[in-house]
Amino acid sequence: TKRNKFGDKVYQLDRSYALELLMLKAQGIEIHGEGEWKKIFTYFEQGLGTHKIELPEKIEKSLLSYQKEGTQWLHDLYELKLGAILADEMGLGKTFQALAFLSSLQGREGLGKCLIVVPTSLVYNWIEEKNKFSPDLPMVTFQSKDKEAHEKSLRSSDPQVIVATYGLLLENQEFFKKFNWNVLIFDEAQNLKNITSMRSVSARSLQAQFKVCLTGTPMENHYLEFFSLCDLVVPGCLGDVETFRKSYYNREVHAESVKELRLMTKPLVLRRTKLQVKLSLPVKTVQKVLLPFTGQQREIYKKMAMRFSRQVEDLIRAEGESKAQMAMFSALMRLRQICSDPSAVPGVEYSEKPVKVEHFMNSLQDHLENEESVIVFTQFLSTLRRIENELEKLQVPHFVLQGQVNAKERVKIISQFQNSQKPAVMLMTLKTGGVGLNLTKASVVYHLEPWWNPAVENQATDRAHRMGQTKDVKVFNLLIEGSLEERIADLKIKKQGSFDRLFGTDETLGEDSYEGSRGLTQEDFAYLLKS
């Protein structure tokens, strides 16, 4: 502390205290600040303080009203030297808003050196969007072999925007740490949800004047993931991780605690849904399709479920519940694979055609006759390959996206699918095709297996249900009746409830306590396996 010219005590506080002080002011506690603090208080209390951005005419005409608001919001937080989590629902144009923000900085000669970190599948998506809307933005993709040229450019006085993948960031962490970036953008920032992962540690090691997270799912499983993103954009803003963990992880979390978390993080988070912005999209209908086991499949499933149940019980008895987590998840994965295609499980003999593959192939003829293109999501490469073989036999136009396809090839495949003259099928693994891609050629989506997390599944579906879609979108979730797949839906509802309470409207906050985040319990495991 020190004293001002009137003799008053003055406290010098780091920006990490911003959220706490703003929450205290919102609760009626009188706090005065000078300089940067005065700007922050004036902005959040009165909506005043930063000037209106100016944008190139092409961008100005293309931005929808809510996107202009998002671009201005990014600029405001930049001016206030805070950080931002742009968490608009999938398909609302977060990339475009970020590019517009960078163009506004360029227009006032304030761009400097910027780094955008993206999943591999989205590198060319950023370049294409930039070429379309911000052709003058000095953007290049990072290549390890060109490090010397990149360094020379970054040491110059010229503005520069570099696009790098999460993988290359990790491999070249020491290179990126050399520079004090003006703006640092993490796209699909749920990639950094695990605060202790090597990827998150490398992201946190970078210095920047302003950090932005772009994600449609700022929390997928538990509140600690949301903490990770907030702490990334404004380090220390929610206190230390261990204190937060004790309040929000592996325990019941009271509604008042979530209200407090929402209120505190509100200055850093902007989330709009398609419904809120009245985005005029075609209707999306979701249908659960229950399919029966085949006789042989049922016997395999029951036999394996009993074996796994005994193994896990013995492990829990010997080493405790927390030590058995990996064994439980491994067992559940195998049972889900049996629901999809038993022949893919090592040591299992299965001669019949998998019921899900058969149902999809039978339904496909109707979709093709109706001139409907289709996306198929599966979590198992064996299932993807089996369907691919069936499509080849019938000579149905089809394309495949999975983890081994490199970034350039992905762009080519997506373009071929989108521009196909005939109805076509896109086969994808969920994690490969779940983010960032525009696949509005398709108006039918099949999920061949349920995913644990509704946010991930919705992200995947919204590759088709997004701006540019002209047809109603039909979504089919295929589940095996009487299997753990039916019960996974119950766990998904719990996760969706936690997400809605933190990012939904005030009406979604009840007065009750409810489950926070935790690992899989023996009780959960037994429930999923019960016949």
ABEGO torsion letter per residue (X at the ends): XBBBAAGBBBBBBBAAAAAAAAAAAAAGBBBBBBEAAAAAAAAAAAGBGBBBBBBBAAAAAABBAAAAAAAAAAAAAAAAGBBBBBABBBGAGAAAAAAAAAAAAAAAGAAEBBBBBBBAAAAAAAAAAAAAABAABBBBBBBAAAAAAAAAAAABABBBBBBBBAAAAAAAAAAAAABBBABBBBBGAAAAABAABAAAAAAAABBBABBBBBBABABAABAAAAAAAAAAABBGAAEBAAAAAAAABGBBBBAAAAAAAAAAAAAABBBBBAAAAGBBBBBBBBBBBBBBBBAAAAAAAAAAAAAAAAAAAAAAAAAEAAAAAAAAAAAAAAAAAAAABAAABBGBBBABBBAAAAAAAAAAAAAAAAGBBBBBBBABAAAAAAAAAAAAAAGBBBBBBBAABBAAAAAAAAAAAAABABBBBBBBBAAAAABGBBBAABABBBBABBBABAAAAAAAAAAABBBGBABBBBBBBBBBBGBAAAAAAAAAAAAAAAAAAAABBAAABBABBBBBBBBBBAAAAAAAABX
